[in-house]
Amino acid sequence: MPKKIMIIDDDIDLVEAMRITLESDGYDVIDAQEGQKGLEILKKEKPDLLILDVMMGTLDEGFHVAYQIRNDEKIKDIPILMITAVGAQTGFKFDRQRDEDFLPVNEFIEKPINPQVLLDTVKRNLPVA
Amino acid sequence: MPKVSLSTSIKHSFYTPNSLRRKNIWLVNLRWVSSLALSIFILGLFFLKLENYPYSALTSIVIVLVIFNSLLLFYLKKRKPKYLRTEENIVLAQIVIDYLILTVLTHFTGGIDSPFHLFYLFHIIIASVIFETKYLAFIIAAVAVGLMSMLVFMEYWQVLEHYSSGVKVYNLTDIALALAVFYVTIFVSTYIGATLMMRHKKVKNLIFAQNEELEKSEREKMLFFRFVSHELKSPIIAVQSAINVVLDVMDVKLKPQARDMLERGRKRTLQMIEILKDLVSLSYEEKDEKHEVEMVVPCEHIPEVVDYYRPSAVEKNINIIETVCKQHQGFQIDKFVFEKIITNLISNAVRYTPIGGKVTIKTDLDDKFWYLMVSDTGIGIPIEEQKHVFEEFYRASNAKIFEAVGTGLGLSIIRKIVEQENGEIFLKSKVGKGSTFTVRFPLK
């Protein structure tokens, strides 16, 4: 069974680029363009890992989605990779050690995404079955 | 263009409770000086043996002044300035009490003949400076005129005694003339003082209002700027991701020429992204509320940053040398700011140094400053271009040839940040030999 990866990102071109990259490595990819819709699909499909964009409708929609996932017993263990350009946008750098406490995601990937980095990060964060 | 309204409708109180309190204290101090001056005056009269002055009454005035002043000072020290209104009332009370004392003093020093009646002017000037409304100054002027007239006529009708060192010439014409001059002096001074002050306040209000407008439009501009940068970044990131997928993921057979063109496209999108990132950090006010300030001792932080750049240096066979870092007890710097400065300097040094070169990071210390020096054995900067390298978008002519991609924003950003931290940045460079950037920060 190939691992199922979900992408929530409002930029369909980015989604497509990530999809091709991930599929080339044998993953199944599902996607959503918007947070709440994404949550619904996520609950239904139960992917093995979620790739989540920070800035969608609002500057921090991704954060809210991540919180909702972590507060939902049924889906709270899904690893989340957060794609961000926030580091450059707001000038604050995410310091992993410090921010994990208040931002419940596994890892950040900065845009633009390098395909190899994406694949490595996904592999690293997938739960060992 | 920011639209600056010239209206003066935005009312800015000219004073704060604190600044008005200082004025109150200043009045108290002035009263100490007057008490002292009056004491000296009494002593002078005494030594000149001028018999017709009532010494005991004059001395009592000094005593009253000192007691009143001490009580007032005690009150002011005990109560912190809180409301503008209260402070204004204290000023008003001081003026009224001063006027009463001054009237008594004028009486005992000769009424209309007394030189002290000119002192009524001081408070009128003080009132026109302090009070927001013109009419208050005029009321105070009226009080001065009323008190003086009352005194003079009471002395004329002999309700009160008239003390004078000179001849007692006291007919109605003389009194009328003297009082008329006094009235005119008082009211004209009030008018001039109040009018000038109103004008001054108006101008100041205008400047305040304009400043506020400018700051607001500046903030709006920055927000717009960031928004635009973000909007521009999204498509370019998508373009780059698409190219990345074709080049790195899809197993397509591309003609070398096609691959080369895509590589060029990728490089240019990368350049664009870098420019946008730089633009955003240029627009971003370092001190704004966004980033939490974390202070670090720079020496503890340099190795971490250097390690980050080692791989790219190794790729170019460049040796990064760190000398022993000099510390100063207590000198700390905002981590975010320091990282930004040092990463920019090191990445520049690595970028513009040919294969096999050397980048050296040194620190130094004297009584006043902590220094960070980043030197390279790179291409250097032509002397005539050195003064421009800190300008936005400027790239030295040889830098453009050596590295096609670059924004010309890095150094201007560094300078901006360094200056925000009260530091300075210097450059020493020789074409073909290398460059040294020195940043220094004051120790306190």
Boltz contact constraints between the chains, C-beta under 6 A:
constraints:
  - contact:
      token1: [A, 11]
      token2: [B, 238]
      max_distance: 6.0
  - contact:
      token1: [A, 13]
      token2: [B, 238]
      max_distance: 6.0
  - contact:
      token1: [A, 14]
      token2: [B, 238]
      max_distance: 6.0
  - contact:
      token1: [A, 14]
      token2: [B, 241]
      max_distance: 6.0
  - contact:
      token1: [A, 17]
      token2: [B, 241]
      max_distance: 6.0
  - contact:
      token1: [A, 17]
      token2: [B, 242]
      max_distance: 6.0
  - contact:
      token1: [A, 17]
      token2: [B, 245]
      max_distance: 6.0
  - contact:
      token1: [A, 20]
      token2: [B, 245]
      max_distance: 6.0
  - contact:
      token1: [A, 20]
      token2: [B, 249]
      max_distance: 6.0
  - contact:
      token1: [A, 21]
      token2: [B, 245]
      max_distance: 6.0
  - contact:
      token1: [A, 21]
      token2: [B, 249]
      max_distance: 6.0
  - contact:
      token1: [A, 24]
      token2: [B, 249]
      max_distance: 6.0
  - contact:
      token1: [A, 88]
      token2: [B, 277]
      max_distance: 6.0
  - contact:
      token1: [A, 88]
      token2: [B, 280]
      max_distance: 6.0
  - contact:
      token1: [A, 90]
      token2: [B, 290]
      max_distance: 6.0
  - contact:
      token1: [A, 91]
      token2: [B, 284]
      max_distance: 6.0
  - contact:
      token1: [A, 91]
      token2: [B, 290]
      max_distance: 6.0
  - contact:
      token1: [A, 91]
      token2: [B, 291]
      max_distance: 6.0
  - contact:
      token1: [A, 92]
      token2: [B, 290]
      max_distance: 6.0
  - contact:
      token1: [A, 92]
      token2: [B, 291]
      max_distance: 6.0
  - contact:
      token1: [A, 111]
      token2: [B, 237]
      max_distance: 6.0
  - contact:
      token1: [A, 112]
      token2: [B, 237]
      max_distance: 6.0
  - contact:
      token1: [A, 112]
      token2: [B, 240]
      max_distance: 6.0
  - contact:
      token1: [A, 112]
      token2: [B, 241]
      max_distance: 6.0
  - contact:
      token1: [A, 115]
      token2: [B, 244]
      max_distance: 6.0
  - contact:
      token1: [A, 115]
      token2: [B, 248]
      max_distance: 6.0
  - contact:
      token1: [A, 115]
      token2: [B, 249]
      max_distance: 6.0
